[in-house]
Amino acid sequence: MRPGVLALSLSGLVALLFAVSLLIGPAQLGVTESLRALWSGEGGATVLVMREIRLPRALLAAMVGAVLGLSGAALQGYLRNPLAEPGLIGVSGAAALGAVIALQTGLAGAATLALPLSGLAGALVAVLIVLLLAGPRGGALTLILAGIAVSALAGALTALVLNLSPNPFAASEIVFWTLGSLADRSMVHVALAAPFIGLAGVALLSQARALDALTLGEDAAQAMGVSLTRVRLTLVLAIAAGVGAATAVAGAIGFVGLVVPHLLRRWVGARPGRLLWASALGGAALVLAADIAVRLIAPDRDLKLGVIMALIGAPLFLHLIWRTRAEA
């Protein structure tokens, strides 16, 4: 498929799902009434529903999906491994650990931004540890091993916090938060995450040429003027900022960075650079669709987005593995 056609199709899909997300909710609002309230600010309680509840939720779904899909495509391109995903370098687990500590210590209840800021702090600590373990000249394998070690440690510490939690209500809140959700988010969360996700997106997209060169091998890429150290540092820091921010505001949402690049790779050919923007749009569409499904499947129950993503992503990934095996 031509890049222009693919970009137009994915952009149209994201726009459609974004509009549907704005119109779905427990409040039975008409389309005309909702749009008037959103654009003109007229309508009393309808304005509150549209601007303070539905709009932040739709924006975060698009932002979180985009950065997760983009990060997965970038990491797969750098490591030249189609099974790589953002959690591989430990950022997701460490961000979740930071948020869990904020919940357990009561900081999340004391300050509105304590929870997402703690998640971002956890992601920052993780990336510093990964870079320290990998060293300035460590290769892709060293980066993977360092990430696995940090991810395992973060998971163990999260389990320890849950195990030692004396407050059953705090433990329950931690469990539900780690399942991932976009409910009850506000424009404050959007404003907090947007700068990190935006910078991460720009940084990752800027590495398109380097990732294309890496398909020829590291030696060939260096001969073409690509600095592997700079590429690795840029990717790790950008993924930490973007995925850390996404995890901080939405909890743990898996499979996006793993499945979306797989679905779209056949449409961009052997060009990791093209897969970056395609995965960003595809990730936004997938998370928007999943968040819509959360509200349609169980409107009266607090069904978590992370659960839906796992139910969608796991069978889809198994199908992709089966298809790849059949084609081999």
Residue pairs with C-beta under 8 A, 6 or more apart in sequence:
1 267
3 268
3 274
6 264
6 267
6 268
6 278
7 277
7 278
7 281
10 278
10 281
10 282
10 285
11 281
13 281
13 285
14 62
14 281
14 284
14 285
14 288
17 285
17 288
17 289
17 292
18 58
18 62
18 288
20 288
20 292
21 54
21 57
21 58
21 61
21 288
21 291
21 292
22 34
22 38
22 50
22 54
22 55
22 58
23 29
23 31
23 34
23 54
24 54
24 292
24 295
24 296
25 49
25 53
25 54
25 295
26 295
26 299
27 46
27 49
29 37
29 46
29 49
29 50
33 43
33 46
34 46
34 50
36 42
36 43
37 43
37 46
37 47
37 49
37 50
37 51
38 47
38 50
38 51
38 55
41 47
41 51
43 50
51 187
52 186
52 187
55 187
56 185
56 186
56 187
56 189
56 190
57 182
57 183
57 185
57 291
58 288
58 291
59 190
60 182
60 185
60 189
60 190
60 193
60 249
60 250
61 182
61 284
61 287
61 288
61 291
62 284
62 287
62 288
63 190
63 193
63 194
63 197
63 246
63 284
64 182
64 193
64 197
64 246
64 249
64 250
64 253
64 287
65 256
65 283
65 284
65 285
65 286
65 287
65 288
66 197
66 201
66 280
66 281
66 283
66 284
67 197
67 200
67 201
67 242
67 243
67 245
67 246
67 280
67 283
68 86
68 242
68 243
68 246
68 253
68 256
68 257
68 260
68 283
68 287
69 256
69 257
69 260
69 261
69 279
69 280
69 281
69 282
69 283
69 284
69 286
70 200
70 201
70 204
70 205
70 242
70 276
70 277
70 279
70 280
70 283
71 86
71 200
71 204
71 238
71 239
71 242
71 243
71 257
72 84
72 85
72 86
72 256
72 257
72 258
72 260
72 261
72 279
72 283
73 257
73 260
73 261
73 272
73 275
73 276
73 278
73 279
73 280
74 204
74 207
74 211
74 235
74 238
74 239
74 276
75 84
75 85
75 86
75 88
75 89
75 235
75 239
75 257
76 82
76 83
76 84
76 85
76 261
76 272
76 275
77 211
77 214
77 215
77 272
77 273
77 275
77 276
78 84
78 140
78 207
78 211
78 214
78 231
78 232
78 235
79 88
79 140
79 143
79 144
80 140
80 214
80 215
81 140
82 261
82 262
82 265
83 258
84 144
84 258
85 254
85 255
85 257
85 258
86 92
86 239
86 243
86 257
87 93
87 151
87 243
87 254
87 257
88 144
88 147
88 148
88 151
89 126
89 127
89 130
89 143
89 144
89 146
89 147
89 150
89 151
89 236
89 239
89 240
90 126
90 129
90 130
90 146
90 147
90 148
90 149
90 150
90 151
90 153
90 154
91 123
91 126
91 127
91 239
91 240
91 243
91 244
91 247
92 151
92 243
92 247
92 252
92 254
93 126
93 150
93 151
93 154
93 155
93 158
94 122
94 123
94 125
94 126
94 150
94 151
94 154
94 244
95 119
95 120
95 122
95 123
95 126
95 243
95 244
95 247
95 248
96 119
96 122
96 154
96 158
96 178
96 247
96 251
96 252
97 122
97 154
97 157
97 158
97 161
98 118
98 119
98 120
98 121
98 122
98 123
98 125
98 248
99 108
99 115
99 116
99 118
99 119
99 122
99 177
99 247
99 248
99 251
100 158
100 161
100 162
100 174
100 177
100 178
101 107
101 118
101 122
101 161
102 108
102 114
102 115
102 117
102 118
102 119
103 115
103 170
103 173
103 174
103 177
104 161
104 165
104 167
104 170
104 174
106 170
107 114
107 115
107 118
108 114
108 115
108 118
112 188
113 188
113 192
115 177
115 248
116 189
116 192
116 193
116 245
116 248
116 249
117 192
117 248
118 248
119 244
119 245
119 247
119 248
119 249
120 196
120 244
120 245
120 248
122 154
122 244
123 240
123 241
123 243
123 244
123 245
123 247
123 248
124 240
124 244
126 150
126 154
126 240
126 244
127 236
127 237
127 240
127 244
129 146
129 150
130 143
130 146
130 147
130 150
130 236
131 233
131 236
133 142
133 145
133 146
133 149
133 150
134 142
134 143
134 146
134 232
135 142
136 229
137 229
138 146
139 218
143 232
143 236
158 178
161 174
162 171
162 174
162 175
165 171
165 174
176 302
176 304
177 251
178 251
178 252
178 306
179 251
179 252
179 304
179 305
179 306
179 307
180 250
180 251
180 252
180 253
180 254
180 304
180 305
180 306
180 307
180 309
181 250
181 251
181 302
181 304
181 305
181 306
182 250
182 291
182 305
183 302
185 249
185 250
189 249
192 245
192 248
192 249
193 245
193 246
193 248
193 249
196 241
196 242
196 244
196 245
197 241
197 242
197 245
197 246
199 238
199 241
199 242
200 238
200 239
200 241
200 242
200 243
200 245
201 242
201 280
203 234
203 237
203 238
203 241
204 234
204 235
204 238
204 239
204 242
204 276
205 276
205 277
205 280
206 234
207 231
207 234
207 235
207 276
208 272
208 273
208 274
208 276
209 226
209 273
210 221
210 226
210 231
211 231
211 272
211 273
211 276
212 271
212 272
212 273
213 220
213 221
213 224
213 226
214 221
214 226
214 231
214 272
215 270
215 272
216 224
218 228
221 228
222 228
243 257
246 253
247 253
250 305
251 304
251 305
251 306
252 306
253 287
253 305
253 306
253 309
254 306
254 309
254 310
254 313
255 309
255 310
255 312
255 313
255 314
255 316
255 317
256 283
256 286
256 287
256 309
256 313
257 279
257 283
258 313
258 317
259 286
259 313
259 316
259 317
259 320
260 279
260 282
260 283
260 286
261 275
261 279
262 317
262 320
263 282
263 316
263 320
264 275
264 278
264 279
264 282
265 275
267 278
268 274
268 275
268 278
286 309
286 312
287 305
287 309
290 305
290 308
290 309
290 312
291 305
293 308
294 303
294 304
294 305
294 308
297 303
297 308
